[in-house]
Amino acid sequence: MAADDRLDDDELARRLREAHRRVSAVLTGLPDDEKERLARRYVTICDLAKHDPVRAAARLDLLLASLDGDLDTPRAPESTPGD
């Protein structure tokens, strides 16, 4: 592993820790089914980071955007959960 790769891994680890804090904070106000879905989504991203950090970072961006409410899907309210 090159030194530059290690820096990227550290950045992803930092972002995953921050996402953990944010997901934990959001879980307290959600119904049980939403809590489970969000927790599984986060754990899946963490698992993916072990094998494909680039893809994990992209999925983490989407997770954080959904927590911020910044998704750019114009028909999001019409979509079924999980789509």
ZAMARGU-4260 file (C-alpha; in steps of 0.2 Angstrom, whole numbers, plus 5000, padded with zeros to 4 digits):
<rodrens>
0) 5000/5000/5000 | 5007/5017/4995 | 5007/5031/5007 | 4995/5041/4996 | 4982/5026/4998
5) 4984/5027/5016 | 4979/5045/5017 | 4963/5041/5006 | 4959/5027/5018 | 4961/5039/5033
10) 4949/5051/5025 | 4936/5038/5022 | 4938/5032/5040 | 4935/5049/5046 | 4920/5052/5035
15) 4913/5035/5041 | 4915/5040/5059 | 4906/5056/5056 | 4892/5047/5047 | 4891/5035/5062
20) 4888/5050/5073 | 4875/5058/5062 | 4866/5041/5059 | 4866/5038/5078 | 4858/5055/5081
25) 4845/5053/5068 | 4840/5036/5074 | 4832/5042/5090 | 4817/5050/5081 | 4813/5037/5068
30) 4800/5023/5068 | 4808/5006/5071 | 4807/5001/5052 | 4816/5016/5047 | 4829/5014/5060
35) 4833/4997/5054 | 4834/5002/5036 | 4846/5017/5040 | 4857/5006/5051 | 4858/4992/5038
40) 4863/5005/5025 | 4877/5012/5036 | 4883/4995/5040 | 4883/4990/5022 | 4894/5005/5017
45) 4906/5001/5031 | 4907/4983/5024 | 4909/4989/5006 | 4924/5000/5012 | 4934/4985/5016
50) 4933/4979/4998 | 4930/4994/4987 | 4933/5011/4995 | 4929/5021/4980 | 4912/5014/4979
55) 4910/5015/4997 | 4914/5033/4997 | 4901/5036/4983 | 4888/5027/4993 | 4893/5037/5009
60) 4890/5053/4999 | 4873/5048/4995 | 4869/5043/5013 | 4875/5059/5020 | 4865/5069/5006
65) 4849/5059/5012 | 4853/5064/5030 | 4854/5082/5025 | 4839/5081/5014 | 4849/5086/4999
70) 4844/5072/4987 | 4841/5079/4969 | 4828/5066/4965 | 4813/5077/4960 | 4800/5064/4963
75) 4807/5057/4979 | 4791/5059/4988 | 4782/5047/4975 | 4795/5034/4977 | 4793/5019/4987
80) 4805/5016/5002 | 4821/5007/4997 | 4820/5013/4979
</rodrens>
